Amino acid sequence: MVNSNPFSPLVDHYASLLHSCLRTRNPTSPKSIHAHITKHGLHASAFLTNLLINLYSKCGSLSSSQKLFDEMLQKNTSSWNTIISAYAKAGDFDSAHHLFNKIPEWDSVSWTSLIVGHNKWGHHKEALRFFRDMIGAHVGPTHFTLTGAISACASMCELKPGRVVHSIAVRLGLGAFVEVANSLVNMYAKCGRLDMARAVFARMSLRSVSTWNAYIAALVQLGRLDEARALFESMPERNEISWNTIIAGLNQHGFDDEALGHFVSMQEEGFVPDGFTMASVLSSCASLGAVLEGRAVHGRMVRSGAFKSFDGPVGNALVAMYAKSGSIDMAQSVVREMGAHVDDIAITALFDGFVKYGDLEMAHELFKSMESPDVVAWTAMIVGYTQQGADEESLNLFKEMLSHGTEPNRYTFASVLSLCGTLSALDYGKQIHARVLRKSEEEVETEVEKASVSNSLVAMYARCGDVGAAKRVFEHACGRDGVTWTSMISALAQHGKGLEALRLFNEMLALGIAPDGVTYLGVLMACNHSGLVVEGLRHFTAMACACHVEPEASHCACVVDMLARAGLLREAEGFIIRMPYEPDVVVWGAMLASCKTYGDTARAKWASDKLLGIEPGHAGAYSALANLYSSRGLWATFMCLGPRI
């Protein structure tokens, strides 16, 4: 007897059982419950059948879901949506689209199922296309739909369509939903619009812990650690994700001591660290070279029993921590313990350890043992050879990588472009630039990724002497950061375009981009090469006073050279005496060269004595002094000095 009454107590009973199974996802449960439903004549219930279709798919049996769907005598919209969602979440979009096109009547769930599915599998353009089509079909989106569309925009860093979705959410009165607002905060942050993320956060009348977490994650992503810290401290309540977000952020931005401090505080407040926590903490230990603390964390994980196998991010972080700290034996031990769970990330971390500590032979052996090295392994090998000064070998390795069909990533491009600059391989650098442009058209990139390659391109063209090309890259660069500006300023300075470099520096300051020591070195070089002594001294003073950048020996050497080149030898001498650093060979060499130019034998003798005191047998010092004394008709005097120098 068939019982399709949706209000039957038995229907309620089996619905409850099915919901319970959906939570546990026990693969043996669907068939057993399905048999009982059929036995009691409830198989005609569309409500129960829809739940069964969903359960079968969640337990990995899409074929059973499809069979049930095909056998349904009366399919409602929910039935269609359930099977479409099952295929979309499984990544079978041919089947999902086929069923979607056959559905008698679309509702918001039909569209949302495809949007969510495409997002899950990284098809963000498709997800956004379906959202546009949904609006065009006059089907009203729900807050779930909007969250999916906003997430797609965030993943692609697409601000313009993101703002359109935001306006739709506001117009429909759905912008206040916590999930929608959280997605908006994340989207604006990823698109570099922290002002908009802040405005959304400020307007929220109801904030969940996930809201605070989303905003903190946004601040962390944009490097606003001070604001992230302040927000974290002001949270009305925290959860494990809050702690993990701030610890990971501190680790990612180099505040590793603070990350370890938060790790201790997290436990003091009763939160139990999970795999995400441990991965960040081990990364901080690796960055600090704190192998003892890393061993303690490792021991804690073993004793807790919560980490029965060190696979995934935790195992990879352990290997990286030991490898970076020089404990290669321990890193190898963890890799062996990972056994079948070992992945390319762990192998690459071990490989990096061999490279870092100069064991290129072992690194090469490990590299050759990989069945199919990924781009990370190839890049690490290229960087390893470069660090050992084997530039030609590095470039050949890059060419070999391409011949194996491995596509370079941003880090590979940055490394190889730097190589081209070092080798003055302009033609090959241009070929790589063309490849970068093609890749940019095909893939979505973050602002950081765009900036890293732009910086390398500017530096490569500058080193190869093509300042015009460097300027064109700079002018078209997306996501310029401080390094981009510094690279261009230095390039102009090195090629005698001092005034242009200073104009660019002033533009950088006007945009609120903070200069660092490397930026100021480029500025001082620009002043030096353009003879702008007063301007150079002003910038040198402003370094520490206005921008809180402490001058280093290289900055002092540049000022000495600038003063001496301008013939201000007495001022250069006074500056050297007042220097907070012990003058090095560069400082004394610059002083000696200018003393020779201006015929100051006394100061030349002083500079050469100091130079030879640091580096006895310095041929340049002897030659410069000999030429100066000879040009002044003091050869006999110089010969008397000979034994002393």
VMD Tcl script that draws the C-alpha trace (Angstrom):
set ca {
  {0.00 0.00 0.00}
  {1.34 3.41 -0.96}
  {1.23 6.12 1.69}
  {2.16 9.53 0.31}
  {0.56 11.60 3.09}
  {3.24 14.22 3.93}
  {1.76 14.66 7.41}
  {1.95 10.97 8.38}
  {3.79 10.29 11.68}
  {5.91 7.75 9.80}
  {6.97 10.44 7.32}
  {8.06 12.61 10.24}
  {9.93 9.67 11.75}
  {11.87 8.85 8.59}
  {12.49 12.52 7.82}
  {14.08 12.83 11.27}
  {16.22 9.75 10.60}
  {17.32 11.08 7.21}
  {18.26 14.48 8.67}
  {20.30 12.68 11.33}
  {22.09 10.64 8.65}
  {22.80 13.83 6.68}
  {24.78 15.07 9.68}
  {26.82 11.86 10.07}
  {27.01 10.96 6.35}
  {27.24 7.25 7.12}
  {27.42 5.58 3.66}
  {25.53 2.46 4.86}
  {22.55 4.40 6.22}
  {20.73 5.50 3.02}
  {20.08 1.97 1.71}
  {18.77 0.73 5.07}
  {16.39 3.65 5.56}
  {15.40 3.55 1.88}
  {14.37 -0.11 2.30}
  {12.23 0.69 5.36}
  {10.57 3.62 3.56}
  {9.66 1.33 0.65}
  {8.45 -1.40 3.05}
  {6.03 1.04 4.68}
  {4.74 2.29 1.32}
  {6.23 5.77 1.72}
  {8.34 5.69 -1.47}
  {5.80 7.91 -3.25}
  {6.48 10.73 -0.79}
  {8.31 13.42 -2.77}
  {9.43 14.96 0.52}
  {11.19 11.76 1.69}
  {12.51 10.96 -1.79}
  {14.10 14.41 -2.04}
  {15.81 13.83 1.31}
  {17.01 10.41 0.11}
  {18.38 11.89 -3.13}
  {20.28 14.45 -1.08}
  {21.57 11.82 1.36}
  {22.76 9.44 -1.37}
  {24.69 12.27 -3.06}
  {26.23 13.45 0.24}
  {27.39 9.86 0.87}
  {29.02 9.71 -2.57}
  {26.42 7.69 -4.47}
  {25.23 10.02 -7.22}
  {24.12 7.09 -9.36}
  {21.62 6.09 -6.63}
  {20.42 9.70 -6.45}
  {19.85 9.78 -10.20}
  {18.05 6.39 -10.15}
  {15.69 7.61 -7.42}
  {15.05 10.85 -9.29}
  {14.29 8.97 -12.52}
  {11.83 6.66 -10.70}
  {9.85 9.54 -9.15}
  {6.31 9.64 -10.52}
  {5.72 13.21 -9.39}
  {8.72 15.51 -9.34}
  {8.32 18.90 -7.72}
  {10.69 21.86 -8.07}
  {12.47 20.78 -4.91}
  {13.21 17.39 -6.53}
  {14.83 19.06 -9.53}
  {16.78 21.44 -7.31}
  {18.05 18.60 -5.12}
  {19.47 16.57 -8.02}
  {20.89 19.70 -9.72}
  {22.60 20.71 -6.47}
  {24.00 17.17 -6.06}
  {25.62 17.22 -9.51}
  {26.87 20.81 -9.11}
  {28.51 20.09 -5.75}
  {30.11 16.96 -7.23}
  {31.55 19.04 -10.09}
  {29.52 17.28 -12.83}
  {28.33 20.46 -14.52}
  {27.34 18.81 -17.80}
  {24.66 16.85 -15.93}
  {23.75 19.79 -13.70}
  {23.27 22.14 -16.68}
  {21.35 19.49 -18.64}
  {18.88 19.03 -15.77}
  {18.70 22.77 -15.15}
  {17.61 23.34 -18.74}
  {14.89 20.65 -18.42}
  {13.38 21.93 -15.16}
  {9.73 22.99 -15.72}
  {10.03 26.08 -13.54}
  {13.10 27.75 -12.06}
  {13.10 29.25 -8.60}
  {15.85 30.99 -6.63}
  {17.14 27.65 -5.28}
  {17.63 26.31 -8.84}
  {19.93 29.21 -9.73}
  {21.64 29.31 -6.34}
  {22.52 25.60 -6.58}
  {24.52 26.24 -9.75}
  {26.12 29.42 -8.39}
  {27.25 27.66 -5.20}
  {28.49 24.63 -7.16}
  {30.54 26.69 -9.61}
  {32.05 28.68 -6.74}
  {33.00 25.49 -4.92}
  {34.95 24.27 -7.95}
  {36.62 27.62 -8.63}
  {34.47 28.51 -11.67}
  {33.87 32.03 -10.41}
  {33.18 33.58 -13.82}
  {30.50 30.95 -14.46}
  {28.98 31.58 -11.01}
  {28.73 35.30 -11.76}
  {27.32 34.61 -15.23}
  {24.52 32.49 -13.74}
  {23.79 35.26 -11.24}
  {23.44 37.79 -14.08}
  {21.20 35.39 -16.01}
  {19.09 34.85 -12.89}
  {18.52 38.60 -12.52}
  {17.77 38.79 -16.26}
  {15.17 36.01 -15.83}
  {13.49 38.12 -13.10}
  {14.04 35.48 -10.42}
  {14.61 37.13 -7.05}
  {17.87 36.15 -5.34}
  {17.96 35.06 -1.70}
  {20.66 36.00 0.78}
  {22.34 32.65 -0.08}
  {22.42 33.64 -3.77}
  {23.88 37.05 -2.98}
  {26.52 35.53 -0.72}
  {27.57 33.22 -3.57}
  {27.72 36.06 -6.12}
  {29.71 38.30 -3.78}
  {32.12 35.44 -3.02}
  {32.70 34.97 -6.76}
  {33.54 38.67 -7.12}
  {35.90 38.45 -4.13}
  {37.73 35.44 -5.58}
  {38.28 37.29 -8.87}
  {39.04 40.66 -7.19}
  {36.25 42.13 -9.34}
  {35.14 45.32 -7.62}
  {32.68 46.65 -10.23}
  {30.32 43.63 -10.35}
  {30.76 43.29 -6.58}
  {29.34 46.77 -6.09}
  {26.44 45.93 -8.41}
  {25.59 42.86 -6.30}
  {25.89 45.03 -3.17}
  {23.38 47.52 -4.58}
  {20.96 44.66 -5.42}
  {21.29 43.36 -1.84}
  {20.47 46.81 -0.44}
  {17.55 47.28 -2.84}
  {16.05 43.93 -1.80}
  {16.59 44.63 1.89}
  {19.01 41.68 2.23}
  {22.19 43.64 2.94}
  {21.67 43.31 6.69}
  {21.90 39.51 6.63}
  {25.06 38.55 8.49}
  {26.22 36.16 5.74}
  {25.79 38.85 3.07}
  {27.54 41.52 5.12}
  {30.43 39.17 5.96}
  {30.88 38.39 2.26}
  {30.83 42.11 1.43}
  {33.52 42.87 4.01}
  {35.67 40.10 2.53}
  {35.01 41.18 -1.08}
  {35.86 44.85 -0.53}
  {39.01 43.91 1.37}
  {40.21 41.57 -1.39}
  {39.57 44.32 -3.94}
  {41.70 46.73 -1.89}
  {38.77 48.91 -0.74}
  {39.23 48.83 3.01}
  {37.17 52.03 3.30}
  {34.12 50.20 1.92}
  {34.79 47.12 4.05}
  {34.97 49.39 7.10}
  {31.72 51.14 6.12}
  {29.85 47.83 5.75}
  {31.16 46.65 9.11}
  {30.24 49.95 10.82}
  {26.65 49.85 9.49}
  {25.95 46.33 10.73}
  {23.45 46.37 13.59}
  {23.93 42.68 14.30}
  {27.45 41.28 14.24}
  {28.24 37.63 14.80}
  {31.66 36.33 15.77}
  {32.09 35.41 12.10}
  {31.53 39.10 11.19}
  {34.38 40.19 13.43}
  {36.52 37.35 12.12}
  {35.82 38.37 8.50}
  {36.81 41.98 9.16}
  {39.96 40.99 11.07}
  {40.89 38.64 8.20}
  {40.37 41.54 5.77}
  {42.65 43.81 7.79}
  {45.27 41.08 8.04}
  {45.12 40.48 4.30}
  {45.81 44.17 3.62}
  {48.65 44.30 6.15}
  {46.75 46.55 8.58}
  {48.06 44.66 11.61}
  {47.62 47.54 14.07}
  {43.92 47.79 13.22}
  {43.54 44.01 13.23}
  {45.11 43.81 16.70}
  {42.87 46.59 18.04}
  {39.74 44.97 16.60}
  {40.73 41.58 17.99}
  {41.20 43.06 21.46}
  {37.79 44.80 21.29}
  {35.83 41.66 20.27}
  {32.91 40.99 22.64}
  {33.57 37.26 22.27}
  {36.09 35.12 20.42}
  {36.19 31.62 19.03}
  {38.96 29.37 17.71}
  {38.73 31.03 14.28}
  {39.34 34.46 15.85}
  {42.55 33.21 17.46}
  {43.65 31.34 14.35}
  {43.07 34.43 12.18}
  {45.15 36.77 14.32}
  {47.92 34.20 14.91}
  {48.12 33.40 11.18}
  {48.10 37.12 10.34}
  {50.92 37.89 12.76}
  {52.91 34.99 11.33}
  {52.31 36.02 7.72}
  {53.47 39.59 8.36}
  {56.59 38.71 10.33}
  {55.36 39.33 13.89}
  {56.34 35.83 14.91}
  {57.20 36.54 18.55}
  {53.76 38.08 18.98}
  {52.15 35.10 17.22}
  {53.75 32.75 19.76}
  {52.54 35.02 22.59}
  {48.98 34.81 21.28}
  {49.34 31.03 21.06}
  {50.02 30.97 24.81}
  {47.15 33.41 25.54}
  {44.74 31.34 23.45}
  {45.35 28.32 25.65}
  {45.16 30.38 28.84}
  {41.65 31.43 27.78}
  {40.63 27.79 27.43}
  {40.76 27.37 23.66}
  {42.28 24.18 22.28}
  {44.67 24.72 19.33}
  {43.77 22.84 16.16}
  {45.71 21.98 13.03}
  {45.40 25.53 11.63}
  {46.81 26.96 14.86}
  {49.70 24.52 14.94}
  {50.60 25.16 11.30}
  {50.88 28.92 11.95}
  {52.78 28.46 15.22}
  {55.27 26.06 13.63}
  {55.72 28.54 10.77}
  {56.52 31.25 13.34}
  {59.04 28.95 15.02}
  {60.62 28.34 11.60}
  {60.84 32.07 10.82}
  {62.46 32.77 14.20}
  {64.81 29.79 13.92}
  {63.29 28.76 17.26}
  {63.88 25.05 16.89}
  {63.59 24.40 20.66}
  {60.13 26.00 20.77}
  {59.21 24.11 17.60}
  {60.29 20.83 19.17}
  {58.17 21.67 22.24}
  {55.11 22.25 20.02}
  {55.85 18.98 18.21}
  {56.08 17.15 21.55}
  {52.83 18.71 22.74}
  {51.03 17.49 19.62}
  {52.33 13.95 20.13}
  {51.35 13.91 23.82}
  {47.87 15.34 23.19}
  {46.95 12.42 20.96}
  {44.83 14.79 18.86}
  {47.26 14.53 15.95}
  {47.44 10.83 15.20}
  {49.17 11.44 11.88}
  {51.15 14.45 10.78}
  {49.64 14.83 7.35}
  {48.41 17.91 5.52}
  {49.26 21.44 6.69}
  {50.53 20.36 10.13}
  {52.97 17.80 8.73}
  {54.13 20.24 6.06}
  {54.68 22.95 8.68}
  {56.68 20.52 10.85}
  {58.94 19.56 7.95}
  {59.39 23.23 7.00}
  {60.18 24.21 10.61}
  {62.88 21.59 11.01}
  {64.29 22.14 7.51}
  {64.49 25.94 7.88}
  {66.12 25.58 11.30}
  {68.82 23.29 9.93}
  {67.52 20.12 11.64}
  {67.43 18.25 8.35}
  {67.53 14.83 10.06}
  {64.35 15.65 12.01}
  {62.70 16.98 8.84}
  {63.49 13.71 7.08}
  {62.15 11.79 10.10}
  {58.79 13.62 9.90}
  {58.63 12.94 6.14}
  {59.16 9.22 6.85}
  {56.48 9.35 9.57}
  {54.03 10.92 7.12}
  {54.49 7.84 4.94}
  {51.81 7.56 2.28}
  {50.38 10.93 3.36}
  {53.51 12.83 2.34}
  {52.79 15.37 -0.37}
  {54.75 17.66 -2.66}
  {54.60 20.52 -0.15}
  {56.45 18.47 2.50}
  {58.99 17.20 -0.03}
  {59.53 20.75 -1.30}
  {60.02 22.03 2.27}
  {62.70 19.37 2.83}
  {64.17 20.26 -0.53}
  {64.25 23.96 0.49}
  {66.20 22.95 3.61}
  {68.88 21.27 1.51}
  {69.02 24.33 -0.75}
  {69.17 26.82 2.13}
  {72.06 25.05 3.80}
  {74.00 24.71 0.56}
  {73.60 20.98 0.05}
  {72.73 21.27 -3.63}
  {73.82 17.69 -4.25}
  {71.18 16.29 -1.87}
  {68.66 18.84 -3.17}
  {69.32 17.69 -6.72}
  {68.98 14.02 -5.71}
  {65.65 14.72 -3.99}
  {64.52 16.76 -6.99}
  {65.34 13.90 -9.38}
  {63.46 11.45 -7.14}
  {60.21 13.36 -7.64}
  {58.01 11.68 -10.23}
  {56.63 14.95 -11.53}
  {58.09 18.00 -9.73}
  {55.56 20.79 -9.40}
  {56.23 24.46 -10.06}
  {57.16 25.05 -6.40}
  {59.93 22.42 -6.57}
  {61.26 23.77 -9.88}
  {61.25 27.31 -8.51}
  {63.05 26.27 -5.31}
  {65.74 24.57 -7.41}
  {66.13 27.65 -9.62}
  {66.43 29.90 -6.55}
  {68.91 27.46 -4.96}
  {71.28 27.61 -7.92}
  {70.93 31.40 -8.04}
  {71.85 31.70 -4.35}
  {74.99 29.69 -5.06}
  {75.91 32.10 -7.88}
  {75.16 29.58 -10.63}
  {73.08 32.01 -12.70}
  {73.51 30.30 -16.08}
  {72.52 26.94 -14.57}
  {69.44 28.56 -13.03}
  {68.34 29.96 -16.37}
  {68.92 26.60 -18.07}
  {66.85 24.92 -15.35}
  {64.00 27.34 -16.09}
  {64.17 26.43 -19.78}
  {64.16 22.73 -18.84}
  {61.09 23.34 -16.67}
  {59.24 24.84 -19.64}
  {60.26 21.91 -21.84}
  {58.66 19.56 -19.27}
  {55.38 21.44 -19.64}
  {55.38 22.92 -16.13}
  {53.75 26.36 -16.13}
  {55.68 29.01 -14.14}
  {53.94 30.84 -11.33}
  {54.49 34.41 -10.15}
  {57.41 33.45 -7.92}
  {59.13 31.65 -10.80}
  {58.70 34.66 -13.06}
  {60.03 37.02 -10.38}
  {63.11 34.83 -9.80}
  {63.92 34.38 -13.49}
  {63.38 38.05 -14.33}
  {65.87 38.90 -11.59}
  {68.29 36.45 -13.24}
  {67.81 38.14 -16.61}
  {68.66 41.46 -14.99}
  {71.82 40.04 -13.42}
  {72.91 38.47 -16.73}
  {71.78 41.51 -18.80}
  {69.72 39.05 -20.84}
  {67.31 41.67 -22.17}
  {65.95 39.68 -25.12}
  {65.10 36.66 -22.98}
  {63.64 38.99 -20.34}
  {61.32 40.40 -23.00}
  {60.20 36.87 -23.92}
  {59.34 36.18 -20.29}
  {57.50 39.53 -20.10}
  {55.34 38.43 -23.06}
  {54.63 35.14 -21.30}
  {53.64 37.03 -18.13}
  {51.15 39.12 -20.12}
  {49.58 36.02 -21.67}
  {49.25 34.38 -18.26}
  {47.65 37.54 -16.82}
  {44.91 37.37 -19.46}
  {44.16 33.74 -18.60}
  {44.23 33.79 -14.80}
  {42.83 35.83 -11.91}
  {45.62 37.38 -9.86}
  {45.74 39.04 -6.47}
  {47.15 42.55 -6.09}
  {50.21 41.08 -4.34}
  {50.89 38.69 -7.24}
  {50.56 41.49 -9.78}
  {52.93 43.72 -7.81}
  {55.62 41.05 -7.34}
  {56.06 40.51 -11.08}
  {55.75 44.22 -11.92}
  {58.56 44.93 -9.46}
  {60.77 42.26 -11.04}
  {60.04 43.59 -14.54}
  {60.94 47.16 -13.58}
  {64.19 45.98 -11.97}
  {65.05 43.70 -14.93}
  {64.59 46.41 -17.56}
  {66.53 48.91 -15.42}
  {69.47 46.53 -14.95}
  {69.50 45.84 -18.67}
  {69.61 49.59 -19.38}
  {66.12 49.94 -20.89}
  {64.70 52.63 -18.59}
  {61.94 53.45 -21.07}
  {60.57 49.91 -20.83}
  {60.88 50.03 -17.04}
  {58.79 53.22 -17.01}
  {56.12 51.69 -19.24}
  {55.82 48.67 -16.94}
  {55.58 50.98 -13.93}
  {52.91 53.18 -15.50}
  {50.71 50.17 -16.39}
  {51.38 48.20 -13.20}
  {48.34 47.15 -11.15}
  {48.54 47.01 -7.39}
  {51.71 49.09 -7.05}
  {53.28 48.72 -3.62}
  {56.25 50.39 -1.96}
  {58.65 48.04 -3.73}
  {57.24 48.99 -7.15}
  {57.81 52.68 -6.48}
  {61.25 52.02 -4.99}
  {62.30 49.92 -8.00}
  {61.36 52.72 -10.41}
  {62.98 55.46 -8.30}
  {66.21 53.43 -8.09}
  {66.12 52.70 -11.83}
  {65.82 56.40 -12.69}
  {68.55 57.31 -10.19}
  {70.98 54.72 -11.55}
  {70.53 56.04 -15.08}
  {71.13 59.69 -14.25}
  {67.48 60.79 -14.20}
  {67.70 62.25 -10.71}
  {65.06 64.97 -11.03}
  {62.54 62.49 -12.43}
  {63.33 60.09 -9.59}
  {62.72 62.83 -7.01}
  {59.45 63.81 -8.68}
  {58.33 60.20 -8.45}
  {59.38 60.04 -4.80}
  {57.26 63.10 -3.98}
  {54.32 61.51 -5.80}
  {54.81 58.35 -3.73}
  {54.71 60.36 -0.49}
  {51.60 62.24 -1.63}
  {49.81 58.90 -2.09}
  {50.62 57.96 1.50}
  {52.99 55.11 0.61}
  {55.66 54.81 3.28}
  {59.27 54.76 2.02}
  {61.81 52.37 3.50}
  {65.59 52.29 3.64}
  {65.91 51.04 0.06}
  {63.66 53.85 -1.19}
  {65.82 56.44 0.53}
  {68.96 54.89 -0.92}
  {67.47 55.45 -4.38}
  {66.57 59.05 -3.46}
  {70.09 59.79 -2.19}
  {71.56 58.24 -5.35}
  {69.30 60.50 -7.42}
  {70.50 63.58 -5.53}
  {74.11 62.42 -5.82}
  {74.02 61.84 -9.58}
  {72.23 65.15 -10.16}
  {74.48 67.21 -7.89}
  {71.55 68.16 -5.63}
  {73.56 68.33 -2.41}
  {71.17 70.49 -0.35}
  {68.21 68.36 -1.44}
  {70.15 65.19 -0.62}
  {71.06 66.38 2.89}
  {67.43 67.36 3.48}
  {66.24 63.89 2.54}
  {68.94 62.28 4.68}
  {67.71 64.26 7.70}
  {64.05 63.53 6.89}
  {64.73 59.79 6.83}
  {64.98 59.48 10.59}
  {63.07 62.60 11.68}
  {59.97 62.42 9.47}
  {59.79 58.81 8.29}
  {61.48 57.00 11.20}
  {63.86 55.14 8.89}
  {67.25 54.74 10.56}
  {70.15 55.52 8.19}
  {72.42 52.56 7.50}
  {76.04 52.41 6.36}
  {74.95 52.44 2.68}
  {73.04 55.72 3.16}
  {76.04 57.31 4.89}
  {78.34 56.14 2.08}
  {76.01 57.76 -0.46}
  {76.06 61.10 1.42}
  {79.88 61.02 1.64}
  {80.09 60.36 -2.10}
  {77.58 63.16 -2.80}
  {79.50 65.72 -0.73}
  {82.89 64.64 -2.04}
  {81.78 64.62 -5.70}
  {80.56 68.19 -5.24}
  {84.03 69.17 -4.00}
  {82.84 69.65 -0.42}
  {85.72 67.57 0.94}
  {85.86 69.27 4.34}
  {82.12 68.64 4.82}
  {82.59 65.04 3.68}
  {85.43 64.62 6.19}
  {83.25 66.02 8.98}
  {80.37 63.74 8.01}
  {82.66 60.69 8.12}
  {83.91 61.63 11.58}
  {80.32 62.00 12.86}
  {79.03 58.80 11.23}
  {77.27 56.42 13.64}
  {78.88 53.52 11.78}
  {82.49 52.55 11.30}
  {83.29 53.74 7.76}
  {83.81 50.85 5.34}
  {85.75 50.36 2.11}
  {82.96 52.01 0.08}
  {83.07 55.22 2.15}
  {86.87 55.53 2.05}
  {86.94 54.61 -1.65}
  {84.43 57.38 -2.48}
  {86.40 59.90 -0.41}
  {89.70 58.91 -2.00}
  {88.31 59.11 -5.56}
  {87.03 62.66 -5.01}
  {90.25 63.74 -3.27}
  {92.08 62.57 -6.40}
  {89.64 64.53 -8.61}
  {90.07 67.74 -6.60}
  {93.80 67.29 -5.88}
  {93.52 67.17 -2.07}
  {96.64 65.17 -1.20}
  {96.28 65.44 2.59}
  {92.77 64.03 2.71}
  {93.66 61.51 0.01}
  {96.48 60.25 2.22}
  {94.07 60.06 5.18}
  {91.46 58.14 3.16}
  {94.00 55.73 1.64}
  {95.50 54.95 5.06}
  {92.04 54.10 6.40}
  {91.17 52.09 3.30}
  {94.38 50.07 3.41}
  {93.88 49.54 7.13}
  {90.63 47.72 6.36}
  {91.83 45.99 3.20}
  {95.63 45.76 2.97}
  {96.89 45.45 -0.58}
  {93.90 47.31 -2.06}
  {95.31 48.05 -5.54}
  {92.82 50.85 -6.23}
  {93.95 52.85 -3.19}
  {97.61 52.58 -4.15}
  {96.90 53.48 -7.79}
  {94.69 56.49 -6.94}
  {97.25 57.91 -4.51}
  {100.11 57.35 -6.96}
  {98.24 59.15 -9.76}
  {97.37 62.07 -7.48}
  {100.92 62.59 -6.19}
  {102.31 62.20 -9.71}
  {99.88 64.78 -11.16}
  {100.89 67.23 -8.43}
  {104.61 66.71 -9.11}
  {105.07 64.95 -5.78}
  {106.34 61.61 -7.06}
  {109.37 61.68 -4.79}
  {107.13 62.30 -1.78}
  {104.93 59.39 -2.82}
  {107.95 57.09 -3.15}
  {108.90 58.00 0.42}
  {105.41 56.93 1.50}
  {105.70 53.65 -0.40}
  {106.86 51.42 2.47}
  {104.08 52.76 4.72}
  {101.26 52.09 2.22}
}
mol new
graphics top color blue
foreach p $ca { graphics top sphere $p radius 0.5 }
foreach p [lrange $ca 0 end-1] q [lrange $ca 1 end] { graphics top cylinder $p $q radius 0.2 }
display resetview
